[in-house]
Amino acid sequence: MLAGRPPFSNERPVPPSTPTSFRKTPTTRASNATGILRGSQNLRGTAAPTRKDPTMELLRTHEPLEAFVFDMDGTLLDSLPDLVDVTNETLTHFGYPTHTTEEILAMIGNGLRSLILQALPQNLNDNATEAALAWWKTRYDEVGNQKTTVYDGMLDTLAELKARGMKLAVLSNKYDGGVQILTKHYFADLMDFALGDGPVPRKPDPKGLTLVAKTLDVPIERVAYVGDSDVDMQVANNAGAFPIGAKWGYQTLDHLTNNNPGALIDAPAELLKFAE
């Protein structure tokens, strides 16, 4: 929790001495996913079995995986309703015009500053921009989970990945304070590490993903990065990780397919085949 910020309701407690490291004992287990292949190779690069899953697209082989790192908004969480509400509350507070959900959806994905700069009227001075940015953060820390939900099947999938010995983490372009709060609130028992914008450059710069892999003590080529956007595929490729495109997220399929994904999945449970 950020200092001086009101806590979310029903937030699960975590040890205060480890702000970006979380407990690791899963509370539930997911059932195994079914089939998965595309073409003549399976997820480990060996001969494919005869059973196939038409929803999974494996586009290239990879090293055996030891860790899964996740984008947050549009991958782990459907946070768009809260992002829309807080953005429009900020605009209203300062007397600026508001935006539709579709307009704000087109603004997200490259960090909070990018969202604010696009949402505000053009040609504002730096002081006005910084004031709106600070107000947005304060308000989001207070109410940013009121409408946010975890995608169906995600918690069970994360618990099962954890039970299979996988290390799990979050890397997001959301500002780091928000990433820490949401990770603790929704995934405290599951994530080993979380990192947002601020301590490292935003995606697609590979420094953040490289730092996550180092913190998890996993070679980058044995890390999968799961995300719903073009910058998610780009950061994985830039760092040397295996990019998995989440087709349930906020961006169109073209944003994934045009950026060299290693695999495309339709549901979280399909990740389990990468951990066999």
C-alpha positions in Angstrom: 0.0 0.0 0.0 1.3 3.5 -0.8 2.1 5.6 2.2 -0.8 7.9 3.0 -3.2 6.2 0.7 -6.5 4.7 1.9 -6.5 0.9 1.6 -8.8 -1.0 -0.7 -11.7 -2.7 1.0 -11.0 -6.3 2.0 -7.4 -6.1 0.9 -5.5 -9.2 1.8 -2.6 -8.6 4.3 1.0 -9.1 3.1 4.2 -8.7 5.1 5.1 -5.0 5.2 8.8 -5.7 4.9 8.5 -7.0 1.4 6.7 -4.5 -0.7 7.3 -6.2 -4.1 7.6 -9.8 -3.0 4.5 -11.9 -2.2 3.6 -15.0 -0.4 3.7 -18.1 -2.5 1.2 -20.7 -1.1 -1.6 -21.3 -3.6 -5.0 -21.8 -2.2 -6.7 -23.5 -5.2 -5.7 -25.8 -8.0 -6.9 -25.7 -11.6 -7.8 -28.7 -13.8 -5.4 -29.5 -16.6 -6.0 -27.8 -19.9 -6.7 -30.0 -22.9 -4.7 -30.3 -26.1 -2.6 -27.6 -27.7 -0.7 -27.9 -30.8 -0.3 -26.3 -34.1 1.6 -27.8 -37.0 4.1 -30.6 -36.3 5.8 -29.4 -33.1 4.6 -29.3 -29.6 5.4 -26.8 -26.9 8.8 -28.4 -26.0 9.9 -28.7 -29.6 9.4 -32.5 -29.8 7.1 -34.6 -32.0 3.5 -33.5 -31.7 0.8 -35.9 -30.4 -2.2 -36.5 -32.5 -4.6 -34.5 -30.3 -5.0 -30.9 -31.2 -6.7 -27.9 -29.7 -8.1 -25.5 -32.4 -8.0 -22.5 -30.0 -4.2 -22.7 -29.4 -1.8 -21.4 -31.9 1.9 -22.3 -31.3 3.9 -20.2 -33.7 7.4 -21.2 -32.7 9.2 -23.5 -30.3 10.9 -22.4 -27.1 13.0 -23.6 -24.2 11.3 -25.4 -21.3 9.7 -22.6 -19.2 10.4 -21.9 -15.5 8.6 -18.6 -15.1 5.5 -16.7 -16.4 5.4 -12.9 -16.3 2.2 -11.1 -16.9 1.0 -7.8 -18.1 -1.7 -6.4 -15.8 -4.5 -4.4 -17.5 -6.2 -6.5 -20.2 -4.3 -9.6 -19.3 -4.7 -10.4 -15.6 -7.4 -7.8 -14.8 -10.3 -6.2 -16.6 -9.6 -2.8 -15.2 -11.0 -0.7 -17.9 -14.2 0.4 -16.0 -12.1 1.9 -13.2 -9.6 3.5 -15.6 -12.5 5.2 -17.4 -14.2 6.3 -14.2 -11.0 7.8 -12.6 -9.9 9.4 -15.8 -13.2 11.1 -16.3 -13.4 12.1 -12.6 -10.0 13.7 -13.0 -11.1 15.6 -16.1 -14.3 16.8 -14.4 -12.5 17.9 -11.3 -10.3 20.2 -13.4 -13.2 21.4 -15.6 -12.1 19.6 -18.8 -14.3 17.6 -21.2 -14.7 13.9 -20.5 -14.2 10.9 -22.9 -16.2 7.8 -23.9 -15.1 4.3 -22.9 -13.9 3.6 -26.4 -11.8 6.8 -26.5 -10.1 5.9 -23.2 -9.5 2.3 -24.3 -7.5 3.7 -27.3 -5.4 5.7 -24.9 -4.2 3.0 -22.5 -1.3 0.6 -22.7 1.7 3.0 -22.6 1.6 4.1 -19.0 -0.3 6.7 -17.0 1.5 9.8 -18.3 0.6 8.8 -21.8 -3.0 8.3 -20.8 -3.2 11.7 -19.1 -1.5 13.5 -22.0 -4.0 12.1 -24.4 -7.0 12.7 -22.2 -6.3 16.3 -21.3 -7.0 19.2 -23.7 -4.1 20.0 -25.9 -1.6 22.8 -25.2 -1.9 22.7 -21.4 1.2 23.8 -19.5 3.3 21.4 -17.5 1.9 22.5 -14.1 -1.6 21.7 -15.3 -0.5 18.3 -16.5 1.3 17.4 -13.3 -1.7 18.5 -11.2 -4.0 16.2 -13.2 -1.5 13.3 -13.0 -1.2 13.7 -9.2 -5.0 13.9 -8.7 -5.5 10.8 -10.9 -3.0 8.8 -8.9 -4.6 9.8 -5.6 -8.1 9.0 -6.7 -7.0 5.7 -8.3 -5.3 4.5 -5.1 -8.6 5.2 -3.3 -11.1 3.6 -5.6 -9.2 1.8 -8.4 -10.6 -1.7 -7.6 -14.3 -0.9 -7.4 -15.2 -2.3 -10.8 -12.0 -4.2 -11.7 -12.3 -7.9 -12.0 -9.9 -10.8 -12.5 -10.5 -12.6 -15.9 -12.4 -15.8 -15.7 -10.1 -18.8 -15.0 -7.0 -16.7 -14.2 -6.8 -17.4 -10.5 -7.2 -21.1 -10.9 -4.6 -21.1 -13.7 -2.1 -19.1 -11.6 -2.6 -21.4 -8.7 -2.0 -24.5 -10.8 1.1 -22.9 -12.4 2.4 -22.2 -8.9 1.7 -25.8 -7.9 3.7 -27.0 -10.8 6.7 -25.1 -9.6 6.5 -22.1 -11.9 7.6 -18.7 -10.7 5.1 -15.9 -11.4 5.4 -12.1 -11.7 3.8 -9.0 -13.0 5.4 -6.4 -15.3 3.1 -3.5 -16.3 3.3 -0.1 -17.8 0.9 1.1 -15.1 2.6 3.3 -12.5 4.5 1.2 -10.0 2.4 2.2 -6.9 -0.8 1.1 -8.6 0.8 -2.2 -9.7 1.8 -3.0 -6.1 -1.6 -2.2 -4.7 -3.5 -4.3 -7.3 -1.1 -7.2 -7.1 -1.4 -7.4 -3.3 -5.2 -7.0 -3.5 -5.8 -9.7 -6.2 -2.8 -11.9 -6.3 -0.9 -11.7 -3.0 -0.7 -15.5 -2.5 0.4 -16.1 -6.1 2.9 -13.5 -7.4 6.6 -13.7 -6.5 7.4 -10.2 -7.8 5.7 -7.2 -9.3 7.1 -4.2 -11.2 5.5 -1.1 -12.8 6.5 2.1 -14.5 8.9 4.2 -12.5 11.8 2.0 -11.3 12.5 0.9 -14.9 11.6 2.3 -18.3 8.2 1.4 -19.8 7.7 -1.6 -22.2 8.9 -2.3 -24.9 12.2 -1.4 -23.3 13.6 -4.8 -22.2 15.2 -3.6 -19.0 12.1 -4.2 -16.9 11.6 -7.8 -18.1 15.3 -8.5 -17.7 15.2 -7.3 -14.1 12.2 -9.5 -13.4 13.9 -12.5 -14.8 17.1 -11.7 -12.7 15.0 -11.2 -9.6 13.2 -14.6 -10.1 16.6 -16.2 -10.8 15.4 -17.6 -14.1 17.3 -17.4 -17.5 15.4 -15.0 -19.7 15.0 -17.7 -22.4 13.0 -19.7 -19.9 10.6 -16.9 -19.2 7.2 -16.5 -20.9 5.7 -13.1 -21.1 2.0 -13.0 -21.4 0.2 -9.9 -22.6 -2.6 -8.6 -24.8 -0.8 -5.8 -26.7 1.8 -4.9 -29.3 4.2 -3.6 -26.7 3.9 -6.9 -24.7 5.0 -8.9 -27.7 7.8 -6.4 -28.4 9.2 -6.4 -24.9 9.3 -10.2 -24.8 11.1 -10.3 -28.1 13.4 -7.5 -27.2 14.4 -9.2 -23.9 14.7 -12.7 -25.4 11.7 -14.2 -23.6 8.9 -16.2 -25.1 5.9 -14.0 -26.0 2.4 -15.4 -25.5 -0.5 -13.3 -26.8 -3.7 -13.1 -24.8 -6.5 -12.8 -27.2 -9.1 -11.8 -24.6 -7.5 -8.4 -23.9 -8.0 -4.8 -25.0 -6.1 -4.7 -28.3 -7.1 -6.2 -31.6 -5.6 -9.5 -32.8 -3.5 -7.6 -35.4 -1.6 -5.9 -32.6 -0.5 -9.4 -31.5 0.1 -11.1 -34.9 2.0 -8.2 -36.3 4.6 -8.3 -33.5 6.0 -11.8 -33.7 4.2 -13.7 -30.9 5.5 -17.1 -30.0 1.9 -18.4 -29.3 -1.6 -17.1 -29.1 -4.1 -18.3 -26.6 -7.9 -17.8 -26.1 -8.1 -18.5 -22.3 -5.9 -18.5 -19.3 -6.1 -22.3 -18.8 -4.3 -22.8 -22.1 -1.1 -21.6 -20.3 -1.0 -24.9 -18.4 0.3 -26.8 -21.4 3.4 -24.6 -21.4 4.2 -25.9 -17.9 4.0 -29.7 -18.4 
